[in-house]
Amino acid sequence: MSPRYSGLIPAKTGLRERKKAQTRQAIRAAAYRLFAEQGYDATPVDQIAAEADVSPSTVFRYFPTKEDIVLTDEYDAGMAEMLRSRPAEESPLTALEMVMHESLSLLLQDPEGQAEMVQREELVRDVPAIRARSHESMSETGRLLGGIIAERSGCSADDLEVRVFTAAVFSVIHETTMYWVDQGRTEDLLPLLDRALALLRGGLEF
């Protein structure tokens, strides 16, 4: 199993769920290969299914839309577990920053994981349908981790402060990753993320 899966899928995940994760990854890998060869719009779902050696109905069972193949991953549960395990005395921003460091480090040390991440961000940038759907996907991750932040802080997940904090942090992560890709990945991503979050921590003064 790839390092990105062994590190980002919780160890307590059962065999059945891990097999499902492997099937999802096989479909994603096939899709990314085809997207690179012939473009996103020119790649139908039935061709992705054939490349992954599954039926089209299996693809749609795991990914309700074609955009979801790009935007759905296995990492949310792992990040949630990491966040729950952070020291209770850490501030919400520090705890979430450490989680992002750990999860991104696992991805970046795996060449396949890094290549997939770059291709995904390029597709978000270049394909309007994916870009539109990506906001919903990011919001789902934000709600999950925001709920844990709320628990750690003694707040409600619906509190304005929690919602604004979560939206701000994930916007910073998205824009930093997009900047990294747009600039040709000439700088290391993690220091860029530290720089961006420091701006947020400093009240956006620069």
C-alpha positions as CSV (number, residue, x, y, z in Angstrom):
1,M,0.0,0.0,0.0
2,S,1.3,3.5,-0.9
3,P,2.7,5.6,2.0
4,R,-0.1,8.1,1.5
5,Y,-2.7,5.5,2.3
6,S,-0.8,3.8,5.2
7,G,-0.3,7.3,6.7
8,L,-3.6,9.0,6.0
9,I,-6.1,6.2,6.4
10,P,-6.7,5.5,10.1
11,A,-5.2,2.3,11.3
12,K,-8.5,1.2,12.8
13,T,-10.1,1.2,9.3
14,G,-11.4,-2.3,8.5
15,L,-10.3,-4.5,5.7
16,R,-13.5,-3.9,3.8
17,E,-13.1,-0.1,3.9
18,R,-9.5,-0.4,2.9
19,K,-10.4,-2.5,-0.1
20,K,-13.0,0.2,-1.0
21,A,-10.3,2.8,-0.7
22,Q,-8.1,0.8,-3.0
23,T,-10.9,0.5,-5.6
24,R,-11.5,4.3,-5.4
25,Q,-7.8,4.9,-5.9
26,A,-7.6,2.5,-8.9
27,I,-10.4,4.4,-10.5
28,R,-8.8,7.8,-9.7
29,A,-5.4,6.6,-11.1
30,A,-7.0,5.4,-14.3
31,A,-8.9,8.7,-14.7
32,Y,-5.8,10.8,-14.1
33,R,-3.8,8.8,-16.7
34,L,-6.5,9.4,-19.3
35,F,-7.0,13.1,-18.4
36,A,-3.3,13.6,-18.9
37,E,-3.3,11.8,-22.2
38,Q,-6.5,13.3,-23.8
39,G,-7.9,15.9,-21.6
40,Y,-10.7,16.0,-19.0
41,D,-13.6,16.8,-21.3
42,A,-12.6,14.2,-23.9
43,T,-12.5,11.4,-21.4
44,P,-15.9,9.7,-20.8
45,V,-16.7,7.7,-17.6
46,D,-17.0,4.4,-19.5
47,Q,-13.5,4.8,-20.8
48,I,-12.3,5.4,-17.2
49,A,-14.1,2.3,-16.1
50,A,-12.5,0.2,-18.8
51,E,-9.1,1.6,-17.9
52,A,-9.7,0.7,-14.2
53,D,-11.1,-2.7,-15.1
54,V,-14.5,-2.0,-13.4
55,S,-18.0,-1.4,-14.7
56,P,-19.3,2.1,-15.2
57,S,-21.9,1.5,-12.5
58,T,-19.0,0.8,-10.1
59,V,-17.4,4.1,-11.0
60,F,-20.7,5.9,-10.3
61,R,-21.2,3.9,-7.0
62,Y,-18.0,5.4,-5.7
63,F,-18.1,8.7,-7.5
64,P,-21.6,10.2,-8.2
65,T,-20.2,12.6,-10.7
66,K,-17.2,12.8,-13.0
67,E,-16.0,15.8,-11.0
68,D,-16.0,13.7,-7.8
69,I,-13.3,11.4,-9.3
70,V,-11.0,14.4,-9.1
71,L,-12.2,15.9,-5.9
72,T,-12.9,12.9,-3.6
73,D,-10.0,11.4,-1.7
74,E,-9.4,9.2,1.3
75,Y,-7.7,11.8,3.5
76,D,-10.5,13.4,5.6
77,A,-10.8,10.6,8.1
78,G,-7.1,10.5,8.6
79,M,-6.9,14.2,9.1
80,A,-9.8,14.1,11.6
81,E,-8.0,11.5,13.6
82,M,-4.8,13.5,13.6
83,L,-6.7,16.6,14.8
84,R,-8.4,14.7,17.6
85,S,-5.0,13.5,18.8
86,R,-3.4,17.0,19.0
87,P,-2.6,18.3,22.5
88,A,-5.6,19.9,24.1
89,E,-3.7,23.1,25.0
90,E,-2.9,23.9,21.3
91,S,-4.8,26.8,19.8
92,P,-7.2,25.9,16.9
93,L,-4.9,27.4,14.3
94,T,-1.7,25.7,15.6
95,A,-3.5,22.3,15.8
96,L,-4.9,22.6,12.3
97,E,-1.5,23.8,11.0
98,M,0.2,20.8,12.5
99,V,-2.3,18.4,10.9
100,M,-1.8,20.0,7.5
101,H,2.0,19.7,7.9
102,E,1.7,16.0,8.8
103,S,-0.8,15.1,6.1
104,L,1.0,17.1,3.3
105,S,4.3,15.7,4.3
106,L,3.0,12.2,3.8
107,L,1.7,13.2,0.4
108,L,4.8,15.0,-0.7
109,Q,7.2,12.3,0.2
110,D,5.4,10.0,-2.2
111,P,6.1,10.9,-5.9
112,E,2.8,9.4,-7.0
113,G,0.9,11.3,-4.3
114,Q,2.6,14.6,-5.2
115,A,1.9,14.1,-8.9
116,E,-1.7,13.4,-8.2
117,M,-2.0,16.4,-6.0
118,V,-0.5,18.7,-8.7
119,Q,-2.7,17.3,-11.4
120,R,-5.8,17.7,-9.2
121,E,-5.0,21.4,-8.6
122,E,-4.3,22.0,-12.3
123,L,-7.7,20.5,-13.1
124,V,-9.4,22.6,-10.4
125,R,-7.7,25.7,-12.0
126,D,-8.5,24.8,-15.6
127,V,-11.9,23.0,-15.7
128,P,-14.8,25.2,-14.7
129,A,-17.0,22.3,-13.7
130,I,-14.4,21.0,-11.3
131,R,-13.6,24.4,-10.0
132,A,-17.3,25.0,-9.1
133,R,-17.6,21.6,-7.4
134,S,-14.4,22.1,-5.5
135,H,-15.9,24.7,-3.3
136,E,-18.5,22.2,-2.1
137,S,-15.9,19.5,-1.5
138,M,-13.6,21.9,0.5
139,S,-16.6,23.0,2.5
140,E,-17.4,19.3,3.4
141,T,-13.8,18.9,4.7
142,G,-14.1,22.2,6.5
143,R,-17.3,21.2,8.3
144,L,-15.7,17.9,9.4
145,L,-12.6,19.4,10.8
146,G,-14.5,22.5,12.0
147,G,-16.7,20.3,14.1
148,I,-13.6,18.8,15.8
149,I,-12.2,22.3,16.4
150,A,-15.5,23.3,18.0
151,E,-15.4,20.3,20.3
152,R,-11.8,21.1,21.3
153,S,-12.8,24.8,21.9
154,G,-16.1,24.1,23.8
155,C,-18.1,25.8,21.0
156,S,-20.9,24.8,18.7
157,A,-19.9,23.8,15.2
158,D,-22.5,26.4,14.0
159,D,-20.9,29.3,15.9
160,L,-20.0,32.2,13.7
161,E,-16.4,32.1,15.0
162,V,-15.9,28.5,14.1
163,R,-17.4,28.8,10.7
164,V,-15.3,31.9,9.8
165,F,-12.1,30.4,11.2
166,T,-12.6,27.2,9.2
167,A,-13.5,29.0,6.0
168,A,-10.5,31.3,6.4
169,V,-8.0,28.4,7.1
170,F,-9.2,26.3,4.2
171,S,-9.1,29.3,1.8
172,V,-5.5,29.9,2.8
173,I,-4.7,26.2,2.2
174,H,-6.4,26.3,-1.2
175,E,-4.8,29.5,-2.4
176,T,-1.3,28.5,-1.2
177,T,-1.5,25.2,-3.0
178,M,-2.7,26.9,-6.1
179,Y,0.1,29.4,-5.9
180,W,2.6,26.6,-5.5
181,V,1.3,24.9,-8.7
182,D,1.1,28.2,-10.7
183,Q,4.6,29.1,-9.8
184,G,5.9,25.8,-11.1
185,R,6.6,24.3,-7.7
186,T,9.9,26.2,-7.5
187,E,9.5,26.6,-3.7
188,D,8.7,24.0,-1.1
189,L,5.0,23.9,-0.3
190,L,5.2,23.5,3.5
191,P,7.2,26.8,4.1
192,L,4.7,28.5,1.8
193,L,1.9,27.2,3.9
194,D,3.6,28.4,7.1
195,R,4.1,31.9,5.5
196,A,0.4,32.0,4.5
197,L,-0.9,30.9,7.9
198,A,1.4,33.4,9.6
199,L,-0.3,36.1,7.6
200,L,-3.6,34.8,8.8
201,R,-2.3,34.6,12.4
202,G,-1.1,38.2,12.1
203,G,-4.5,39.6,11.2
204,L,-3.7,39.8,7.5
205,E,-1.3,42.7,8.0
206,F,1.7,42.8,5.6
